[in-house]
């Protein structure tokens, strides 16, 4: 099944084809038309699904429809009751034509018949039409005088069941057995002899590599082959997918540009080549950006040099623009741009970029010592942090924010620490990205994100459902990753309050900002650990303690996760839950333990074990060596099991009962030093 169109949006192509495939498979199964497997294909001019071993006809079905019981279907005179006549009418029959069917609940009126399955040929038109609905279409189009809409105007419809055309009309186009090949190599329509030959004949007759993934591999292989031995191509996965969606017959060629352009920061040149021209930049054998690029032509030219020359001619003004931006930006320093930040709104209620910079400067100065960062360098970096947003280069390539700040800061004579921090303030930029390496960069990155989080929570604009316009979830996770992986001893409550202190009272309208933001950060903890494959119960066990130092939280999670794998874990978790339930029945009562009031051998032994454990665990708790502490705590299982087997906790003697409760409280408190393991099972 092929839908031929005008050029489809490249960034959406794979999603369109795969969703069409998913919808079609689901609708075929729903119609009881089984098949062995199905595969999607996509090029700039077509969306295709090939279904193998499709059932050509629905299986016949025995249909049984039951009506009222016979004794309810006729009155005493043998005349049909309204229940009988109504049921017969619903079946399109007379009462006399209904059958008497024996069921588990007696004899009932009804019908039994065999429903002959419809042919796939009769069903496929509606199935395909339904499958083309709800595709992830960026923007619908209407063309000519048609009322139907699709992502792009439809030019032809190929529908084959084996070697026969499946009659259907889609987008005012009648189905046929012919397709179109490459726009230049094979401009005339040609017939596909059999559905199974679709891919092969498009390749051989039409000069079209219709398999998206095969085409992608060819592009990657050709690109790498051109520079093999002399350097390497910079192959961005997103760009590779986009280029794959732009061509049907990929041919890689390499061009060059003037070496003088290499004086422009490589990130800007790469952005221009990738973003504007869809070229793959090249590095030399030493890893430096070379004055070469690789482009993927959609034609096998008889004169490839003309293709290369054309692309070289096109890239030259693009790189000249980048050089112009770079030269223009350096005519004024970053510091000269500080005043212009007052003209750019960060958020209506939270002020300008200048206001934000001042808040970030104050917060970064407060927390710098926690990162062992140079306070003066961090504060200077905060002042300049948003200045590159006012540059021509970042205006053209927004993703270079921070990166260009580093180049401009070094040009202005700022310290290397300040320059590096300007770049690192945005790290991590995405999931799995590198963290800031410098202490100053990490400080600025945390301060910048916390200011945004505090402000937006303070005006009642937290993320809602899937909507997160300010990327607050990513910002929160960035803060947590930096604090966690760099082992920063910074208390989250203190950090939140420090961030809020920089806003005036009339700016923030949410009276519960601190608690809501803290809860949000803990939620991101939960999401982060779940993504890492940590058991949800392990996270809940640690979350019950709400440790406020991120690195401490992480150490507890790892310790409890390891404990959870031990043989004694489930039994000890159950014992803790039992203790928790017992103590919960006697709320707000503080029990005082007295070893002289122990009577039973089992409770005496448990007390001795607890005493020894406390002596071993105290230094481990101080060192935050929670994993070793949990291993030692697991040794208490046998004395605990014996205690519950041999000792009556809720003794009639109030003194014995309270002393035993105090002993259990000591046991539970030892585990609670790390987490509430009663929540593990």
Protein Blocks (a to p, Z undefined) as FASTA:
>chain_A
ZZddddddfklmmmmmmmmmmmmmmmmmmnopacfbdcddddfkbccdddehiafbdcdd
ddddddddfklmpcfkopacfklmmmmmmnopafklpccdddfkopadddddddddddfk
lmmmmmmmmmmgoiacfbacdehjbfbdcfbdcfbdcddehjaccdddeehiacdfbdcd
dfklmmbccddfbfklmmmmmmmmnopafblklmmmmmmmmmmmmmgojaccdddfklmm
mmmmmpfbdcdddddddfklmmpcfklmmmmmmmmnopacdddfkopacfbdcdddfbdc
fblmlmmmmmmmmmmmmmmmmmmmmmmmmmpcfklmmmmmmmpcfbfklopfklmmmmmm
mmmmmmmmmnopafklmmmmmmmmmmmmmpmklmmmmmlgojlmmmmmmmnopafklmmm
mmmmmpcfbghiacdfbfklmmmmmmmmmmmmmmmmmnopacehjbcfkommmmmmmmmm
mmmmnopacdfklmmmmmmmmpcfklpmcfklmmmmmmmmmmmmmmmmmmnopafklmmm
mmmnopabfklmmmmmmmmmmmmmpmklmmmmmmmmmmmmmmmmmghiacdddfklpfbl
klmmmmmmmmmmmmmmmmmmmnopaklmmmmmmmmmmmmmmmmmmpcfkacblklmmmmm
mmmmmmmmmmmmmmccklmZZ
